Amino acid sequence: MRTTRTQVAIVGAGPAGLLLSHLLHRAGIESIVIDHRGYEEIAGTIRAGILEAGSVRLLVNSGVSDRVLREGHRHDGVVLRFDGENHRIDFQELVGESVWLYPQTEVFLDLSARRAADGGDVRYGVADTVVDLAGRLPTMTFTEPGGGRVRVEADLLVGADGSRSICRHAFPRGARDEWFREYPFAWFGFLTEAPPSHDELIYTRSDFGFALISQRTATTQRMYFQCDPGERPQDWDDDRIWTEMRKRVNGNGFELQEGPIGAKTVLPFRSFVTAPMRHDTLLLAGDAAHTVPPTGAKGLNLALADVAVLSEVIADFYRTGDADVLDRYTARALERVWRAQHFSYWVTTLLHTVGGESPFDARRRRGELSMITGSRYGAAYFAEAYTGWQTT
């Protein structure tokens, strides 16, 4: 076994891990990043792509890339559709902010290119990763693609390794709490070769269930509809999918742009938070510490916000030599996490239908949607949360 040394060892080379490595590099702090997935696997994974204004500023101002501004699609609003009518929330008018449609794949490509250009140590396709906090220094041990076994000793270990995090499970028993909520529905997502149906996202509530109209490129669109978590993508042909989408979305002069359907998937989801996000020399970031339903477009943005805070805290740790400063991370990160949990839960339960819902609840939800779209103050509350809570 070959042993090497670094300051910060990072498990997970998705956007959270790579951005943390980049920000630490800018602060003069060394890191090694590993991931069990290969580069092509991460780059080829289709994920959500709405970036808050603060996330865009973070990527651009920290020197990752300005490609999001050149190639991403700026959205100054979003549409809530109910009763067969579109109701636009104007972000710029209400809160002076926007969001950008920029797939997570592109964020990964920008970050991986930046780390490569800066000589970052990022290792893809490793296997048999083990993290250990028992020794004098925390370690991560793994097998490289060529078969060699490597042990990395570090001052700090960061788990940015997703919702199935091995780092989270390395916390000693009783060292953290968990809170979660399961949802009785999932999203059926698919890509279609068609022109955009609308120039901004449309979130639809109908008697038949939720639907989301999104974009990918000028010729490829991403759409979703609420389904049972047990649905199988192979059971749905193009005709059945479009029939389901039409009855939820079309009407009053609005019609979907349809085309051949490609990739299909069923996405179950839940709300989850664990705390604290630090135990001794091990810290968690992104989905390793919390997940949200995709309805509010918060998952990637929370991960980026986590590592922005974490990089500052780690820099303070090295500047002061005081390990107690690491405790500041959990409180600062969770303030935003719980806001996002509320918003994601609120929007999810507002727009989805639940079996057995009473007529009273259905009409109450209709009233709630009317309060958002019919009031400048209600719309501003939604706009501020969707574009991200900006900090000075």
C-alpha positions in Angstrom: 0.0 0.0 0.0 1.2 3.5 -0.9 0.7 6.2 1.7 0.4 9.9 0.8 -0.3 13.1 2.7 -2.5 16.1 2.1 -4.3 18.8 4.1 -7.9 18.0 3.1 -9.1 14.6 1.8 -12.4 14.9 -0.1 -14.6 11.9 -0.9 -16.9 12.7 -3.9 -15.9 14.4 -7.1 -19.3 15.8 -8.0 -19.9 19.6 -8.0 -19.7 19.9 -4.2 -16.4 18.1 -3.9 -14.8 19.8 -6.9 -15.9 23.3 -5.9 -14.6 22.8 -2.4 -11.2 21.6 -3.8 -11.2 24.7 -6.1 -12.0 27.2 -3.3 -9.4 25.6 -1.0 -6.8 25.8 -3.8 -7.5 29.5 -4.0 -6.9 29.8 -0.3 -3.5 28.0 -0.6 -4.8 24.7 0.9 -4.0 21.3 -0.7 -6.6 18.6 -1.2 -7.1 15.2 -2.9 -10.5 14.3 -4.3 -11.7 10.8 -5.1 -14.8 9.3 -6.6 -15.9 5.7 -7.3 -17.5 6.9 -10.5 -15.5 7.4 -13.7 -15.2 10.8 -15.3 -17.4 9.8 -18.2 -20.1 8.4 -15.9 -20.4 11.7 -13.9 -20.3 13.8 -17.1 -23.0 11.7 -18.7 -25.4 11.7 -15.8 -28.5 13.9 -16.5 -29.4 16.0 -13.5 -31.4 19.1 -12.7 -30.1 22.4 -13.9 -31.5 25.5 -12.3 -28.8 27.7 -10.6 -29.7 30.4 -8.2 -28.3 33.8 -8.7 -25.9 33.3 -5.8 -24.6 30.0 -7.3 -23.9 31.7 -10.6 -22.0 34.5 -8.9 -20.0 32.0 -6.9 -18.9 30.0 -10.0 -18.1 33.1 -11.9 -16.4 35.2 -9.2 -14.3 32.4 -7.9 -12.8 31.9 -11.3 -14.4 28.5 -12.1 -15.8 29.7 -15.5 -18.1 32.3 -17.0 -19.6 29.8 -19.4 -22.9 29.8 -17.5 -23.3 33.4 -18.5 -22.4 32.7 -22.1 -24.2 29.4 -22.7 -26.7 29.1 -19.9 -30.2 30.4 -20.2 -31.2 33.3 -17.9 -34.7 33.0 -16.6 -36.3 36.2 -15.1 -39.4 34.4 -14.0 -41.3 31.1 -13.7 -44.9 30.1 -14.4 -47.3 28.5 -12.0 -50.1 26.9 -14.0 -53.4 25.9 -12.4 -57.1 25.9 -13.5 -55.7 25.7 -17.0 -54.2 29.2 -16.8 -50.6 30.4 -16.7 -49.6 32.8 -13.8 -46.1 34.2 -14.2 -43.9 35.1 -11.2 -41.6 37.9 -12.4 -38.3 37.5 -10.4 -36.7 40.7 -11.8 -39.6 42.9 -11.0 -40.2 41.4 -7.5 -36.7 40.8 -6.1 -34.3 42.0 -8.8 -32.8 38.5 -9.4 -32.8 35.7 -11.9 -32.0 32.0 -12.2 -30.1 30.2 -14.9 -31.0 27.1 -16.7 -27.6 25.3 -16.8 -27.5 21.5 -16.4 -25.5 20.0 -13.5 -23.4 18.2 -16.1 -22.2 21.5 -17.3 -21.3 22.6 -13.8 -19.3 19.4 -13.4 -17.5 20.0 -16.7 -16.6 23.5 -15.7 -15.3 22.5 -12.3 -13.3 19.5 -13.5 -11.7 21.5 -16.2 -10.7 24.2 -13.7 -9.2 21.7 -11.3 -7.3 20.1 -14.2 -6.0 23.5 -15.4 -4.9 24.3 -11.8 -3.1 20.9 -11.4 -5.7 19.6 -8.9 -5.4 16.0 -7.6 -8.7 14.4 -8.6 -9.0 10.6 -9.0 -11.9 9.1 -10.7 -13.0 5.4 -10.8 -11.5 4.3 -7.5 -12.9 1.3 -5.6 -13.2 -0.1 -2.1 -13.0 3.2 -0.4 -12.7 3.1 3.4 -12.6 6.2 5.7 -11.1 5.9 9.2 -11.2 8.4 12.0 -9.6 6.2 14.7 -5.9 7.1 14.1 -3.9 10.2 14.8 -5.0 11.6 11.5 -8.2 10.8 9.5 -7.6 8.6 6.4 -9.3 7.5 3.2 -8.0 4.3 1.6 -9.0 3.2 -1.9 -8.0 1.1 -4.8 -7.0 3.0 -8.0 -8.2 1.9 -11.4 -4.9 0.3 -12.1 -5.2 -1.9 -9.0 -2.8 -0.1 -6.6 -4.0 0.4 -3.0 -3.6 4.0 -1.7 -3.9 5.4 1.8 -4.3 9.2 2.1 -3.6 10.8 5.5 -5.1 14.3 6.0 -5.8 17.0 8.6 -9.5 17.0 7.6 -11.8 14.6 5.8 -14.8 15.9 3.9 -17.7 13.7 2.8 -19.2 15.1 -0.4 -20.2 11.7 -1.5 -24.0 12.0 -2.1 -27.1 10.6 -0.4 -25.6 7.1 0.1 -22.5 8.7 1.8 -20.0 6.3 3.4 -18.7 9.3 5.3 -22.0 10.0 7.0 -22.1 6.5 8.2 -18.5 6.9 9.6 -19.9 9.1 12.3 -19.9 7.1 15.6 -23.2 5.8 16.8 -25.2 8.5 18.5 -23.0 11.4 17.2 -25.7 12.8 14.9 -29.4 13.1 14.6 -31.6 12.5 11.5 -34.8 14.1 10.3 -36.7 12.9 7.2 -40.0 12.8 5.4 -41.0 10.3 2.8 -43.4 11.3 -0.1 -46.0 9.0 -1.6 -45.2 9.9 -5.1 -42.3 10.2 -7.6 -41.4 12.0 -10.8 -41.5 10.3 -14.2 -38.9 12.2 -16.2 -38.1 12.1 -19.9 -36.3 13.8 -22.7 -38.0 14.7 -25.9 -36.6 15.9 -29.2 -38.9 18.9 -29.7 -38.7 22.7 -29.7 -39.4 24.5 -26.3 -43.0 24.6 -25.2 -42.4 27.8 -23.3 -39.4 30.1 -22.7 -39.5 29.6 -18.9 -40.3 26.7 -16.6 -44.0 25.8 -16.1 -45.0 24.2 -12.8 -48.5 22.7 -13.2 -51.0 21.5 -10.7 -54.0 19.7 -12.1 -56.6 17.2 -11.0 -54.5 14.5 -12.6 -51.3 15.4 -10.8 -48.3 17.6 -11.0 -46.3 18.2 -14.3 -43.2 20.3 -15.0 -42.2 21.6 -18.4 -38.5 22.5 -18.6 -35.9 23.0 -21.3 -32.6 21.4 -22.1 -31.5 22.8 -25.5 -33.2 24.5 -28.5 -34.1 21.0 -29.7 -34.2 18.8 -26.6 -36.6 19.4 -23.7 -36.9 17.8 -20.2 -40.3 17.1 -18.7 -41.7 15.5 -15.6 -45.0 14.3 -14.3 -46.1 13.0 -10.9 -46.3 9.2 -10.7 -46.4 6.3 -8.3 -42.9 5.4 -7.1 -43.4 1.8 -8.3 -43.9 2.8 -11.9 -41.4 1.3 -14.4 -40.1 3.4 -17.3 -40.3 0.5 -19.7 -44.0 0.3 -19.3 -44.6 3.7 -20.8 -44.4 4.2 -24.5 -44.5 7.6 -26.2 -48.2 7.7 -26.8 -49.0 6.9 -23.1 -46.5 9.5 -21.9 -47.9 12.3 -24.1 -51.5 11.4 -23.3 -50.6 11.8 -19.6 -48.9 15.1 -20.2 -51.6 16.5 -22.4 -54.4 16.0 -19.8 -52.3 17.7 -17.1 -51.0 20.6 -19.1 -52.9 21.4 -22.3 -55.8 23.7 -22.5 -57.1 27.3 -22.9 -54.8 27.8 -26.0 -51.7 26.2 -24.6 -50.4 23.0 -26.2 -47.2 21.1 -25.6 -44.6 20.8 -28.3 -44.2 17.0 -28.8 -41.6 14.8 -30.3 -39.8 11.4 -30.0 -39.0 10.5 -26.4 -35.6 9.4 -25.3 -34.2 8.8 -21.9 -36.9 7.9 -19.3 -36.5 7.5 -15.5 -38.6 7.4 -12.3 -37.2 9.6 -9.5 -38.4 8.9 -6.0 -37.5 11.5 -3.5 -37.6 12.5 0.2 -36.6 15.3 2.5 -33.6 14.5 4.8 -31.3 16.3 7.1 -28.6 15.1 9.5 -26.8 17.2 12.1 -24.3 18.1 13.2 -22.4 18.2 9.9 -19.1 17.8 11.7 -17.6 15.1 13.9 -14.0 15.8 15.0 -12.0 16.0 11.8 -14.9 14.7 9.5 -17.3 17.2 7.8 -20.2 16.6 5.5 -21.4 18.7 2.5 -24.3 18.5 0.0 -26.4 15.4 -0.3 -24.3 13.6 2.2 -25.9 15.8 4.8 -29.3 16.7 3.4 -31.6 16.1 0.4 -34.7 17.9 -0.8 -37.4 17.1 -3.3 -36.5 18.4 -6.7 -39.6 20.6 -6.9 -37.9 23.7 -5.5 -34.6 23.3 -7.5 -32.6 23.5 -4.3 -30.4 20.4 -4.2 -27.4 21.5 -6.2 -27.7 25.1 -5.0 -27.5 23.9 -1.3 -24.4 21.8 -2.1 -22.7 24.8 -3.6 -23.7 27.0 -0.7 -22.4 24.4 1.8 -19.0 24.3 0.4 -18.8 28.1 0.1 -19.3 28.2 3.9 -17.1 25.2 4.5 -14.1 26.6 2.5 -14.2 29.7 4.7 -14.4 27.7 7.9 -11.5 25.5 6.8 -9.4 28.5 5.9 -10.1 30.0 9.3 -9.0 26.7 10.9 -5.6 26.8 9.1 -5.2 30.5 9.8 -5.9 30.3 13.6 -4.9 26.7 14.3 -8.1 26.4 16.4 -10.2 23.3 15.7 -13.2 24.8 17.5 -13.8 27.1 14.5 -15.0 24.1 12.6 -18.1 24.0 14.8 -19.2 27.2 13.1 -19.9 25.3 9.9 -23.0 23.3 11.0 -24.9 26.3 12.3 -24.1 28.5 9.3 -25.0 25.8 6.8 -28.1 24.6 8.5 -29.7 28.0 8.6 -30.0 27.9 4.8 -30.7 24.1 4.7 -33.8 24.4 6.8 -35.1 27.4 4.8 -34.7 25.3 1.7 -36.3 22.3 3.3 -39.3 24.4 4.1 -39.6 25.9 0.6 -39.1 22.5 -1.1 -41.7 20.8 1.1 -44.1 23.7 0.7 -43.9 23.8 -3.1 -44.0 20.0 -3.3 -47.1 19.6 -1.2 -48.8 22.6 -2.8 -48.4 21.3 -6.4 -48.8 17.5 -6.1 -52.0 15.6 -5.6 -52.3 13.0 -2.9 -54.7 10.1 -3.0 -57.6 10.5 -0.6 -57.3 14.3 -0.5 -60.6 15.8 0.7 -62.5 18.4 -1.4 -61.8 20.9 1.3 -58.0 20.4 1.0 -58.1 20.6 -2.8 -59.9 23.9 -2.6 -57.6 25.2 0.2 -54.6 24.5 -2.0 -56.3 26.3 -4.9 -56.7 29.3 -2.5 -53.1 29.1 -1.6 -52.0 29.2 -5.2 -54.2 32.2 -5.7 -52.6 34.0 -2.7 -49.2 33.5 -4.3 -50.1 34.6 -7.8 -52.7 37.2 -6.9 -50.6 39.2 -4.4 -47.3 41.1 -5.0 -46.2 40.1 -1.5 -47.1 36.5 -2.0 -45.3 36.4 -5.3 -42.3 38.2 -3.9 -42.0 35.6 -1.1 -42.0 32.8 -3.7 -39.5 34.7 -5.9 -37.0 35.4 -3.1 -37.0 31.7 -2.1 -36.8 30.4 -5.7 -33.9 32.7 -6.7 -32.1 32.1 -3.4 -31.7 34.0 -0.2 -29.0 36.5 -1.1 -26.3 37.4 1.4 -24.1 40.5 1.4 
